[in-house]
């Protein structure tokens, strides 16, 4: 390979390089190695004698260590522990050492043995590190630019800790690092390669390994064409040992890995199952992972992205239902306090009720429309029967909604409240209950149910009318005719009562305003605009102009007030008109809103006139122009001139009159006239003091007028405030009337005729049949939602399932997998299946049951399973996760953990983790733990829960969090997530590592474990991994295990080429602890860490496309335990008891 042809200034980096790349595996003590090097290899004294060398640099014996901010304090602690004699200086930037001048700082730094700084400091000082560009200036520079001392010192050694942070070589920190003068250079990193071999280029740039770092083209050619040369270079400049290489020299304490499998609570299981069904539906797959359509493409980017997002959401749900924003929004909140499991169940019940009511409403509306189709085709009786059935169903829904409203009111009201049947307006005026969102939800549901009930009732009245007036069905003036007429009136009256209840809130509010206006009209208590009169007997020479202006102003204001009073009276009469449909004899005709349009348009016009007149009056009194009113009036006039808007002719007429009587702007304002009078009195007073008798007489006149004007201004200011409130009352009254008519029109629209053009024509059989099919589908959904609701309420109300609740009443045997009927009875699945196939009823209450009226219930044993990682003595022929590298440990520990009481519940995983840590307080006093999750948002949830449970914690994201965990005994846990910059972090004071979820990419979790299990750790380490059974976590865990075992096999094959796998298995025989540890090292070495995580703050590990299906649908093989598959004798007994029950039933029915 030819790197350069110009060897005139050849620099043989291989011969002159002092230093290199220290890339020991994580946990092997790179920090201690560098401290040892600092102590053993110091700068010779003869190299320190000149204060300034030939390059103008100050020689120093110091080692400059550049480190990430997170582990700066760790370096200080390690130096103080292993080499306390070394003097350490923390350089925090030019601007941070304010007590020292630049020269004093430059003289002080070289006197230390070690100088610590961070990559952030280097990045900030990029503009102080190089020489400024030379420019031709007219005058010389008055000040020399500042330079960082880092580039003015000849360092003995520069060490980049976690050197992978400058792998690109283009960052500001990397640029400054290359400019720092040094004799020895070390790049220290446990992961020198994060993406690919090209990551080494940035390290060679720092080491100045020429000519291979002179250009990217040379480096790329070296990497892709001359691998043997690259291998020789790496072996020359890099030092790397894995734990496997130096195992005989290490004294690492043992590490124990325990996997704890925990079951969901019934509530969490239901929530997870609901999300799983949504996932299958959105991804176009069934629950076994089979495609629902022939054109389903697993490689389509949108499908892959959808599956990946759902996998992330399901994994987060395994941690807690509210992890990440999408899950919180799905449960009805984006922010707010963390909810417990019972609160989440309440949300699930509410969401199910919302879906149920929506489906019921859609079904009833479809039935009503179908009845109208029959009505148009003159099938009167059929339409009436269909409407009657819909009314019965709607009435039941209204009854249920009333009961729910009553129950909610009972929870929030403690002072004796009316126990009668609540209506929708029962609590409308209570401020406390208005703030209750659940109460508002129940009231909205009741109103929606009443709306459908009203349509049904109205159509019943219409049905009576249609039958009554059809000569083919009813003879006129017959007894049947009269009976139908009476029933019609009763139906319409019932519909009117429902309307009143629906409109009671807005009608009551509007009624209060209308009543207030009527009271004012009766008592004549509207604001009185008194006439403005000026007591003027004569005028003076100088005061004539001002006094005449005041006189004209008063006359204009009086005219203005007279017109205002007239329009106010008109407005009051319009606003006091009674609301339509509130009278006893009112009938709903379907055009109520149109009937009120004219009066409403007039109200709007006069309301705008009053607002504009008030603004004019206020402007004339104070001189303050209302720009907003002027803009609205101008826009209204333009609209009216186009013939648009409410009552255009009336609007133009009123606004023209308003323009005619508006006080002339040239008259100014009353405030301005008073100011002129005061100025005049000052002038006249000065003249009078000079002996002018005319001025004295005129001053007396002006003072009288000024006093009169001040009185008028005071009186008008008081009136203006009251007048403004009165105008606002008129506006509020009008708005409430408009809202009433808007809601009334909405109700009217629901009873409008359907497809009037088809009246009298034959029935559209195709459309009618289509609606019937849609209704059958909706009815099935309603049955399923009702069954699910019964199950959710069963979960809420059943406290600690006792043995009697698990007994099937048919076979009298206990069960774990059963069925809950919509009527609330429980049976084992097989028995009810046999019964329902023959009878289609509930065995207990004999209610008719449809196929969707069942919900499966499970009484799983709430037991934990723990497995410890170790080398088994024999591998079975068909390995699973139970018999590969895990074997059972005693369950006594888990029982003790499970029996610990907590004040609240936030789900299986959080509760078990909290109990485990509380258990450690007793059985391992003083122990500290690292809690690791790939999701930062879950650690936020843990913080809230642990605060509730009084568990001390610290976090990598909190300022000073690392130091607090190391020094504060109260900080029992340290929260660490996968996206934290934790490389090099030393947490050897912890003895337990909790992995909150399994990961496919084991390298991610090994990074967390390596923070604890490393050189310097003097106690055994226990790693606890939590996973939830029967979820994607179990599939992910099995996939991860298979990957690790593949590494084990590869490692064993390297050591012993004759190693073989067991028949049908995936691991070699004679598996050793060393092989497992070596597999972990290989996993770390092969992992490209930067490619393992998704982007974004909420993203977790990146699952490859080929692994998505296995993670979502890869069900593990299960043992048949605890009655899931009963033995033959149990099955025979169940069958015989079922037969006996059938014979007893037959004997009762056929005596």
LUMPABA-420679 format. One record per residue (C-alpha): residue in one letter; y, x, z. Coordinates in steps of 0.05 Angstrom, whole numbers, plus 32768, in hexadecimal, padded with zeros to 4 digits. Example, Ala and Ser with C-alpha at 12.3 -4.5 7.8 and 13.67 -1.06 7.14 Angstrom:
REM LUMPABA-420679
a7FA680F6809C/s7FEB8111808F/
//
This chain:
REM LUMPABA-420679
x800080008000/x8045801B7FED/x807A80078020/x80B380338006/x80BF806A7FD4/x80FC80877FF7/x80E280B7802D/x812280DE8035/x813180BE8078/x80E980AE8087/x80DC809680CE/x8092809780E0/x808F805E8111/x8046806C8121/x805880B1813C/x809B80A1815C/x808F805C8179/x8091805C81C5/x8077801A81E1/x80537FE281BE/x80387F9C81C8/x80177F8B820A/x7FF17F4C81FB/x7FBE7F448233/x7F9E7F00823B/x7FC27ED08268/x7FB57EDD82B2/x7FA37F2782AB/x7FE27F4282CA/x80117F588293/x804B7F5682C5/x80277F8482F6/x80167FB482BD/x805F7FBA82A9/x80747FC582F2/x803F7FFC82F7/x805A801B82B7/x80A1801982D2/x808B803D8311/x805F807282EF/x8089808382B2/x80D1809082C5/x810780B0829B/x810A80FD82A3/x8147811682C8/x815E8143828F/x816781068264/x819880E88296/x81C88123829E/x81FE8114826B/x822580D7827F/x822C80C48236/x81FC80DA8200/x820D80EC81B9/x820E80A381A3/x8240809081D8/x820B806D8203/x82038072824E/x81BC808B825D/x819580658292/x8152806982B4/x814F801D82B7/x811D7FEF8296/x813D7FB28277/x81107F75827D/x81227F388252/x80FD7EF98268/x81007EAD8261/x812C7E8E8297/x80F17E6982B6/x80CD7EA982CC/x81097ED582DD/x81007EC88328/x80B67ED68320/x80C77F1C8308/x80F27F288344/x80BB7F118373/x80867F3B8351/x80B17F7A8353/x80C27F6E839D/x80787F6583AC/x805A7F9F8385/x80937FD28380/x80C77FC283B6/x80E7800783AD/x81017FF58368/x81497FDF8366/x81547FA0833D/x81937F85831D/x81997F4082FE/x81C87F4182C2/x81E07EFB82B2/x82137F09827B/x82587F268273/x827B7EE8828D/x82507EE182CB/x82637F2082F0/x82AC7F0E82FB/x82B67F3D8335/x82A97F7A8309/x82CF7F9582CE/x82A87FA5828F/x82AA7FF0829F/x82947FE582E8/x825B7FBA82CF/x82477FF0829D/x8247802582D4/x82207FFA8305/x81E67FE282D9/x81C7802682C7/x81BF80398310/x81878007831A/x813D800F830B/x81347FCA82ED/x81667F9B82CC/x81517F5382C1/x81717F24828F/x815B7EE88264/x81577ED5821B/x818E7EA38227/x81BE7EDB823D/x81AC7F0381FF/x81BA7EC781D2/x81FE7EBC81F3/x82137F0581EA/x82027F0A81A0/x824D7F0E8191/x82577F4781C3/x821D7F7281AB/x82317F8F8168/x826D7FB2814B/x82A27F84812F/x82AA7F8980E3/x82E07FBB80CD/x831C7F9C80AB/x835C7FB8808E/x83917FA180BF/x83DC7FAA80BA/x83E07FBA8104/x83AD7FDA8131/x83837FAF8161/x83A67FA381A3/x83647F9681C8/x831F7FB281BE/x82E97F7B81BA/x82BB7F7681F6/x82747F9081F0/x82387F7E821A/x821F7FB78246/x81D97FAA822A/x81EB7FD081EA/x82158006820C/x81DC80218236/x81A3804E821F/x816A802B8242/x812B80508254/x810180128246/x810D7FCC822B/x80D87F988238/x80D67F548218/x80AD7F258243/x808F7EEA821E/x80A37F0D81DF/x80887ED581B4/x80CC7EB581BF/x80EA7EE5818A/x80AF7EE1815A/x80DC7ECA8120/x810C7F04812A/x81487EDB8113/x81607EBC8154/x819E7ED58177/x81747EF081B1/x81477F168180/x81847F34815D/x81A27F4D819E/x815E7F6781B6/x81577F938178/x819D7FB08183/x81907FC781CB/x8187801381CD/x8146802B81EF/x8113806281F0/x80D7803681FE/x80CD7FEF81E6/x80987FBE81FE/x808A7F7781E5/x80627F53821B/x803F7F128208/x7FFD7EF08215/x80037ECA81D4/x801F7EFA81A0/x80087ECA8169/x801A7E81816F/x80197E6A8127/x7FFA7EA180FE/x7FFA7EED80F4/x80417EEA80D9/x80597EE08121/x80507F2B812C/x80897F3A80FC/x80BE7F2A8131/x809C7F588163/x809A7F91812F/x80E47F868123/x80F27F8F816D/x80C67FCE8170/x80E87FE88131/x80A57FF68112/x80BD800F80CF/x80B380098095/x80877FCB80A0/x80BF7FA480C1/x80F37FB5808B/x80E67F758065/x80C07F348065/x80A27F448020/x80837F85803A/x80677F618077/x804A7F28804F/x80287F588020/x800C7F7F805B/x7FF17F3F807A/x7FD17F21803C/x7FBA7F5E8014/x7FB17F998043/x7F8E7F7B807F/x7F6B7FBC8092/x7FAF7FDF8096/x7FCA7FA680C0/x7F8E7FAA80EE/x7F997FF480F9/x7FE37FE98108/x7FD47FB2813A/x7F9E7FDC815C/x7FD080158161/x800C7FF1817F/x7FEB7FB881A6/x7FC27FB581E6/x7F997F7681F4/x7F617F688224/x7F407F268231/x7F207F138273/x7EDD7F1F8252/x7EEF7F688242/x7F047F7A8288/x7ED77F4A82AF/x7EB57F8382D4/x7EF87F9D82EC/x7F157F5A8302/x7F137F3B8345/x7F257EF4832F/x7F147EBD835F/x7EE37E898344/x7EFC7E4C831F/x7EDA7E088326/x7EE77DD182F4/x7ED77D898308/x7EDE7D4D82DA/x7EEA7D0C82FE/x7EDB7CCD82D6/x7EFD7C9082F2/x7EFA7C4782DC/x7F357C1B82CB/x7F477BE482FA/x7F3A7BA082DB/x7F847B9782CD/x7F8A7BDA82AA/x7F4A7BCD8284/x7F657B8B826A/x7FA77BAB8256/x7F847BE58234/x7F547BB5820F/x7F907B8D81F6/x7FB17BCC81DA/x7F6F7BE281BC/x7F697BA08197/x7FB07BA7817D/x7FA07BEE8166/x7F647BD6813F/x7F8B7B9E811F/x7FC57BCA810A/x7F987C0280F0/x7F6D7BD180C9/x7F2C7BE080EE/x7EFC7BBA8119/x7EEC7BCE8161/x7EB47BFC8149/x7EE27C218119/x7ECA7BFF80D9/x7EFE7BEE80A4/x7F0F7BA4809C/x7F217BAB8053/x7F007BCF8019/x7F407BF38005/x7F4B7C13804A/x7F5B7C5D803F/x7F537C8C807B/x7F7C7CC28058/x7FB97C98804B/x7FF47CB78071/x800B7C75808E/x7FC57C6780A9/x7FBF7CAC80C8/x80047CA680E7/x7FF47C618103/x7FB27C788121/x7FD37CB5813F/x800A7C8C815F/x7FD87C5A817B/x7FAC7C928197/x7FE97CAE81BB/x7FFA7C6981D7/x7FB37C5D81EF/x7FB17CA18210/x7FF37C938233/x7FD87C4F824A/x7F9D7C72826A/x7FD07C958296/x7FFC7C5982A7/x80107C1A8280/x80597C30827F/x80547C788266/x80857C84822D/x80BA7C558212/x808E7C2D81E2/x805E7C18821A/x80987C058247/x80B97BDC8211/x80777BB98202/x80757BA3824B/x80BB7B868246/x80E77BBE825F/x81037BFF8245/x811F7C158288/x811C7C0182D0/x80EF7C10830B/x80A77C248302/x80797BE88309/x80397BE58330/x7FF77BCD8313/x80007B878330/x80467B848312/x802A7B9982CF/x7FF77B6282D5/x80307B3082E0/x80507B49829F/x800E7B42827A/x80077AFA8293/x804F7AEB827D/x80447B0A8238/x80037AE38230/x80277AA38244/x805E7AB08212/x802A7AB981DA/x80057A7C81F1/x80437A5081F1/x80587A6A81AD/x80147A59818F/x80137A1481B0/x80587A068196/x80457A1C8150/x800679F18152/x802C79B38169/x806279BD8134/x802D79C380FF/x800B79838117/x804E795F8117/x805D797580D0/x8017795F80BB/x8025791C80DA/x8065791680B1/x803C79268073/x800E78EB8085/x804B78C08092/x806878D0804D/x802678BD802E/x8028787B8055/x7FEE788B8083/x8014786C80BD/x7FDC786680F0/x7FBF78AB80E1/x800478CA80EA/x800F78A4812B/x7FCC78BA8147/x7FDA79028137/x802078FE8157/x800278DC8194/x7FCF7915819D/x800879478195/x8031792381C9/x7FF8792481FB/x7FEF796F81F0/x803A797C81F4/x803F79548235/x8008797F8253/x802F79BE8240/x806E79A2825F/x80487993829E/x802E79DA82A1/x807479F68296/x808F79CB82CE/x805A79E482FD/x806A7A2C82EC/x80B47A1F82F7/x80A479FE833A/x80797A398350/x80B07A6B833D/x80E47A428362/x80B87A41839F/x80B77A8D839F/x81027A97839B/x811B7A5D83C5/x81127A608411/x81447A2C8428/x812879E58425/x812A79D183DC/x811B799083B9/x80D0798A83B0/x80D379578378/x80BC79668331/x80ED799A8317/x8113798F82D8/x813179C382AB/x817479BC82CE/x815979C28315/x81777A058324/x81AC7A0C82EE/x81E67A10831E/x81C77A3F8350/x81E47A858348/x81AA7AA8836A/x81757A89833D/x819E7A9582FE/x81957ADF830B/x81497AD7830F/x812F7AEA82CA/x80EA7ACD82D6/x81097A8A82E9/x81327A8C82A9/x80F37A9A8281/x80CF7A5E829F/x810B7A328293/x810D7A48824A/x80C37A398242/x80CE79F48260/x810779E68231/x80DE79FC81F4/x80A579CF820B/x80D579958215/x80EF79A081CF/x80AA799681B0/x809C795C81DF/x80DC793B81C8/x80C87941817F/x80857922818E/x80A478E981B6/x80D878DC8180/x80A278DB814A/x807A78AA8175/x80B7787C8174/x80BC78868129/x807278788122/x807A78358145/x80B478258117/x808C783880D8/x8051780D80ED/x807F77D48102/x80A577D280C1/x806977DA8093/x80577794807C/x801177AB806B/x800477BE80B3/x802E778E80DD/x8045774880D0/x8090773F80DD/x80A5771B811D/x805D77198136/x8049772A817D/x8030776D8165/x807377798143/x8098776A8184/x8069779681AB/x807477D0817B/x80BF77C5817E/x80BD77CA81C9/x8092780881C7/x80C278278194/x80FC781C81C3/x80D5783A81FD/x80C3787781D3/x810A788381BD/x8122787A8205/x80EF78AD821C/x810778DD81E6/x814E78D381FD/x813B78E58245/x811A7924822C/x815979358204/x8184792B8242/x8158795A8269/x815C798E8232/x81A87988822D/x81B5797F8277/x81D079C68282/x820379C5824A/x8214797C8253/x82207985829D/x824C79C18291/x8273799E825A/x827779608285/x8298798682BE/x82CF799E828F/x82D879598270/x82DD793A82B4/x8312796D82C9/x833B795C828B/x833479118297/x834A791A82DF/x8388793F82C8/x839779098295/x839078D282CA/x83B978F682FD/x83EA791282C9/x83E1795682E9/x83E7798182AA/x841879BB82AF/x845E799F82A8/x848B79C68279/x84D079B68296/x850D79B78269/x853679F68269/x857F79E58277/x85BA7A14827D/x85F57A0182A9/x862D7A15827A/x867379FA8284/x86997A2A8257/x86927A6D8234/x86B87AAC8239/x86D27ADD8206/x869B7B10820F/x86637AE28228/x86687AAE81F1/x86347ACD81C3/x85FF7AD781FA/x860B7A938219/x86047A6E81D7/x85C47A9581C8/x85A87A7F820C/x85BC7A3781FD/x85987A3981B9/x855C7A5A81D9/x85557A22820D/x855A79ED81D8/x85247A0E81AE/x84F57A1681EA/x84FE79CD81FD/x84EB79B781B7/x84B079E681B9/x849979CA81FD/x849E798281E3/x8470799281A9/x844079B881D6/x843A797B8204/x842B794D81C9/x83F4797A81AE/x83D8798481F4/x83D2793981FD/x83AD793381BB/x837F796B81CF/x8371794D8213/x835E790A81F3/x832F792C81C3/x830E795681FA/x830579198227/x82DC78F481F3/x829578E6820E/x825C791081F3/x822E78EF81C1/x81E878DC81D9/x81FF78DB8222/x820C78908222/x81D578618237/x81D2783D81F4/x81D7787A81C7/x81A278868193/x819278C88171/x819A78BF8126/x81947907810E/x81DE791180FA/x81FD7919813F/x821D795C8130/x823B794280F0/x825879058114/x827D79328144/x82957962810E/x82D8793F8102/x82EC793C814B/x82D479838155/x82FE799B811A/x833B79798137/x832D7998817A/x832979DD815A/x836B79D48135/x839279BB8172/x837179F1819D/x838A7A27816D/x83CE7A05816D/x83D27A0581B9/x83BE7A4E81BC/x83F27A618188/x84287A3681AB/x84197A5781EE/x841D7A9C81CD/x84607A8981AE/x847B7A6F81F0/x84637AAE8215/x84837AD981DF/x84C57AB381E5/x84C77ABB8230/x84B07B048236/x84BA7B2381F2/x846F7B3881F1/x84507B2581AE/x84057B1181AD/x83ED7B378170/x83A67B1B8174/x83BD7AD28172/x83EC7AE18138/x83B37B018111/x83837AC7811E/x83B87A938109/x83C77ABA80CA/x837E7ABE80B7/x83757A7380C6/x83AF7A618099/x83927A8A8060/x834E7A698069/x836C7A23806D/x83947A2F802D/x83517A3C800A/x833879FA8024/x83097A1B8055/x83017A1780A1/x830879DB80CE/x833579A380B3/x836179CE8085/x839879998079/x83A1798C80C3/x83A079D780D3/x83D779E6809F/x840179AB80B7/x83FD79BF8100/x840C7A0880F2/x844779F680C6/x846379CC80FE/x84577A05812E/x847F7A348100/x84B87A0280FD/x84C179FC8149/x84B27A45815A/x84EF7A63817D/x85187A8C814D/x85077AD68158/x85517AE68150/x855E7AC28192/x85337AF581B4/x850F7AE781F5/x85267ACB8237/x851A7B0E8257/x85467B2F8222/x857F7AFC822C/x857D7B078278/x85827B52826B/x85BF7B47823F/x85E07B1C8275/x85D57B5282A8/x85F57B86827B/x862F7B57826F/x863A7B4D82BA/x863D7B9882C3/x86727B9F828E/x869B7B6482A7/x86977B7E82EE/x86B37BC182D9/x86EC7B9E82B4/x86FA7B7082F0/x86FE7BAC831E/x87357BC682EF/x875F7B8882FD/x874C7B5B82C2/x87517B1282D7/x872E7AFB8297/x86F37B2782A6/x86F17B0E82EE/x86EE7AC582D7/x86BB7AD482A1/x86917AFC82D3/x868D7AC08300/x86747A9582C7/x86417AC782AF/x86267AD182F6/x86197A8682FB/x85F57A8582B9/x85CD7AC482CC/x85B57AA3830C/x85A17A6582E4/x857C7A9082B1/x85577AB782E8/x85407A758307/x85277A5D82C4/x85017A9F82B8/x84DF7A9A82FC/x84CC7A5282F2/x84B17A5E82AC/x84887A9A82C2/x84647A6F82F5/x84597A3882C2/x843E7A69828F/x84067A8082BC/x83EF7A3982CA/x83F77A278281/x83CA7A61826C/x83937A4A829B/x839A7A03827E/x83937A1C8237/x83557A44824B/x83387A05826B/x834379DF822A/x83217A178203/x82E57A1A8233/x82DD79CE822F/x82DD79D081E3/x82AA7A0981E2/x827B79E58210/x828179A581E7/x827179CE81A8/x823579ED81CB/x821C79A881DF/x8220798E8198/x820179CE817D/x81C479C481A9/x81C2797A819A/x81C2798A8150/x818979BB815A/x81617983817B/x817679538144/x815D7984810F/x81187984812D/x810F793A8120/x812B793A80DA/x80FF791C80A2/x80CE794C8082/x80CC79538036/x80ED79118027/x80E079197FDD/x809579117FEA/x809F78CE800E/x807378987FEE/x804B78CB7FC5/x800178DA7FCE/x7FED790C8004/x7FEC79557FEF/x7FA479628002/x7FA779AD7FF5/x7FE379B78022/x7FC779888056/x7F8479AE8058/x7FA879F1805C/x7FCF79D98099/x7F8E79C280B9/x7F6F7A0780AF/x7FAD7A2980CC/x7FAA79FA8108/x7F617A0B8114/x7F737A548115/x7FAC7A488145/x7F807A1E8171/x7F4F7A578175/x7F867A878189/x7F9E7A5681BE/x7F587A5181DC/x7F527A9D81DE/x7F977AA481FE/x7F857A6F8232/x7F447A938242/x7F697AD48248/x7F9D7AB38275/x7F677A9882A2/x7F4A7ADE82A7/x7F8D7AFE82B7/x7F9A7ACB82ED/x7F547AD78306/x7F667B21830C/x7FA67B108330/x7F897ADF8362/x7F457AFD8370/x7F4D7B2E83A9/x7F137B5F83AD/x7ED97B3E8389/x7EA57B2C83BD/x7E5B7B2683AC/x7E5C7ADA83A7/x7E8F7ADD836E/x7E5D7B068346/x7E247AD38349/x7E147AAA830C/x7E0B7A618320/x7DD77A5782E9/x7DA67A8F82F9/x7DBE7A9E8340/x7DBF7AE98330/x7DF77B1B8336/x7E177B3582F7/x7E477B6B82E1/x7E567B53829B/x7E667B09829C/x7E907AD2827D/x7ECC7AAC829A/x7ED87A68827B/x7F1C7A4B826D/x7F0E7A1982A5/x7F067A5282D6/x7EBA7A5782E1/x7E927A9882DE/x7E4C7AA482C3/x7E227ADE82AB/x7E2A7AE78261/x7DE27AD9824B/x7DDB7A998274/x7E1B7A79825C/x7E097A8D8215/x7DC77A678219/x7DE87A2B8239/x7E237A26820A/x7DF87A2B81CC/x7DD779E981E0/x7E0D79C28206/x7E5379DD81F3/x7E6B79CD823A/x7E7879F1827B/x7E3979EE82A8/x7E6479E082E5/x7E9C79B082D1/x7E7F7998828E/x7EC179A6826A/x7EBA79AF821F/x7EBD79F8820C/x7ED07A1581C9/x7EBA7A5981B0/x7EFC7A7981C5/x7EFC7A5A820B/x7ED87A96822A/x7EEF7ADA8243/x7EC17B128254/x7EC77B2D829B/x7EA97B6D82B7/x7E9A7B8082FE/x7E917BCA82F3/x7E817BF58330/x7EC37C148343/x7EA47C58834E/x7EBB7C9D8339/x7E8F7CD08317/x7E9C7D1A8320/x7E7C7D5382F9/x7E867D9D8307/x7E867DCF82CF/x7E4F7E0382D8/x7E167E2282B3/x7DD87DF682B4/x7D957E1682B9/x7D777DEE8280/x7D977DCA8246/x7D767D898230/x7D647D7F81E8/x7D977D4981DA/x7DD57D5C8200/x7E0D7D2E8213/x7E4A7D3B823E/x7E1E7D2C827A/x7DEC7D64826E/x7E107D9C824B/x7E3D7DC48279/x7E4A7D9182AF/x7E1E7D7A82E8/x7E2A7D488320/x7E4B7D5B8361/x7E487D3683A2/x7E697CF183A0/x7E7B7CF483EA/x7EBD7D1683DA/x7ECF7CE083A8/x7EBF7CA983DA/x7EEE7CCA840C/x7F257CCD83D7/x7F197C8683C2/x7F1E7C6B8409/x7F647C878415/x7F977C4D841B/x7FD67C4D83F2/x80147C2283FC/x80147C0B83B3/x7FEC7C118373/x80037C2F8332/x7FC07C30830E/x7F7E7C548315/x7F937C9882FE/x7FD47C9E8326/x7FB57C7F8365/x7F787CAD8362/x7FA37CEA8357/x7FD07CD88391/x7F937CCB83BE/x7F767D0E83A9/x7FB47D3483BC/x7FB97D0F83FF/x7F6F7D20840A/x7F7F7D6A83FE/x7FB17D688438/x7F777D5E8468/x7F407D858447/x7F687DBF842B/x7FA87DC38456/x7FE27DE68435/x7FC27DE483F0/x7FF07DDC83B5/x7FE07DBF8371/x7FF87DC1832A/x7FF87D7D8308/x7FF57D8482BD/x7FFE7D508286/x800D7D55823D/x80417D1D8245/x80827D2C8268/x808F7CE1826F/x80507CD98299/x80687D0D82CA/x80A77CE482D1/x807B7CA982E4/x80567CD58315/x80977CEA8336/x80A87CA18345/x80627C92835F/x805D7CD18389/x80A07CC383A8/x80867C7E83BB/x80477C9F83D9/x806F7CD483FF/x804F7D0E83D8/x807C7D4B83CF/x80847D67838A/x80AC7D95835E/x80B27D998312/x80BA7DCE82DD/x80F47DA582C0/x811C7DA48300/x814E7DDB830F/x812E7E0A8342/x80EE7DE3833D/x80C17E208337/x80E07E438374/x80DC7E03839D/x80927DFD838F/x80867E4583A3/x80B07E4483E2/x80B37DFD83FC/x80747DE88422/x80867D9F8418/x807F7DA683CC/x80347D9783C6/x80337D8E837B/x80537DAF833F/x805B7D848300/x804F7DAA82BF/x804D7D8D8279/x80347DA98238/x80797DB28219/x80967DDA8253/x80A17E248245/x806D7E3A8278/x80547E7A8258/x80557EB1828B/x805F7E8182C5/x803A7E988303/x80247E618333/x7FEF7E86835A/x80047E62839A/x7FE07E25837F/x7F957E1C8387/x7F8B7DDA8363/x7F9A7DC5831C/x7F997D7B830A/x7F927D6D82C0/x7FA97D2582B8/x7F857D198276/x7F527D3C824A/x7F6B7D61820D/x7F497D7181CB/x7F6D7DB381C7/x7F537DD68205/x7F857E0E81FB/x7FBD7DE18214/x7F9B7DD38257/x7F857E1C825D/x7FCF7E2F825A/x7FDA7E058298/x7F9D7E2082BC/x7FB27E6782AC/x7FF27E5C82D5/x7FC57E5B8313/x7F847E7F8303/x7F9D7EC582F7/x7FA07F0A8317/x7FC17F04835A/x7F9E7EC3836C/x7F767ECD83AB/x7F547E8A83B4/x7F237E62838A/x7F437E348357/x7F2D7DED834D/x7F3E7DC9830D/x7F397D7D8310/x7F3A7D5782CE/x7F437D0C82D0/x7F2B7CDE829A/x7F227C938295/x7EDE7C798281/x7ED37C4E8244/x7F157C638224/x7F2D7C9381EF/x7F317CC78226/x7EE57CCA822A/x7EDF7CD381DF/x7F147D0A81E0/x7EF17D2C821A/x7EAD7D2C81F6/x7ECE7D4881B7/x7EEF7D7E81E0/x7EAD7D918201/x7E8B7D9781BE/x7EC27DC681A6/x7EBC7DF281E3/x7E707DF581DD/x7E797E0B8195/x7EA37E4581AF/x7E6D7E5481E2/x7E397E5981AC/x7E657E868181/x7E717EB481BC/x7E287EB881CE/x7E177EC58186/x7E467F018185/x7E267F1E81C3/x7DDE7F0D81B0/x7DD27F008165/x7D8E7EE48178/x7DAE7EAC81A0/x7D997E688189/x7DAB7E208197/x7D7B7DF181B8/x7D5A7DC18187/x7D8A7D898178/x7DBD7DA681A9/x7DFF7DC981A3/x7DFB7E0181D7/x7DD07E3F81DE/x7D9B7E448213/x7DA97E71824F/x7DF27E5B8251/x7E197E868282/x7E5A7E8082A9/x7E737EBD8283/x7E667E998241/x7E8F7E5D8257/x7EC97E88826E/x7EC57EAF822D/x7EC87E6E8206/x7F087E5D822A/x7F257EA08216/x7F0F7E9581CE/x7F2F7E5081CF/x7F717E6E81E5/x7F6D7EA681B2/x7F5E7E788178/x7F917E43818A/x7FD37E3E8164/x7FFB7E23819F/x80397E0F8179/x80107DE3814A/x7FEA7DBF8181/x80247D928198/x80487D598174/x80937D59816E/x80C27D308199/x80CA7D2C81E3/x80947CF781EC/x80607D1781BE/x801F7D3381D8/x7FEB7D5E81B7/x7FE37D58816B/x7F9F7D3A815A/x7F857D4E8116/x7F797D1980E3/x7F2E7D2680E3/x7F2A7D1A812E/x7F507CD88132/x7F167CA98124/x7EE97CCE8154/x7F1D7CCA818B/x7F2A7C808181/x7EE47C668173/x7EB47C9D8189/x7E8F7C7681C0/x7E647CA381EC/x7E1B7C9581F9/x7E127C72823B/x7DDB7C6E826D/x7DC27C29827E/x7DD77C1F82C6/x7DE77BEA82F8/x7DCC7BAE82D4/x7DEC7BB78291/x7DA47BB58276/x7D757B9482A7/x7D2B7BA382AB/x7CF67B73828F/x7CE97B5082D1/x7D337B4282DA/x7D377B258294/x7CFA7AF982A0/x7D167AE082E1/x7D597AD082C1/x7D367AA98289/x7D0B7A8082B9/x7D477A6E82E4/x7D6D7A5982A7/x7D337A2D8290/x7D2F7A0D82D6/x7D7979FD82D4/x7D7179DC828F/x7D3679B282A8/x7D5F799A82E4/x7D98798682B7/x7D69795F8288/x7D4B793B82C4/x7D90792582DA/x7DA5790C8296/x7D6378E78287/x7D4B78C782C9/
//
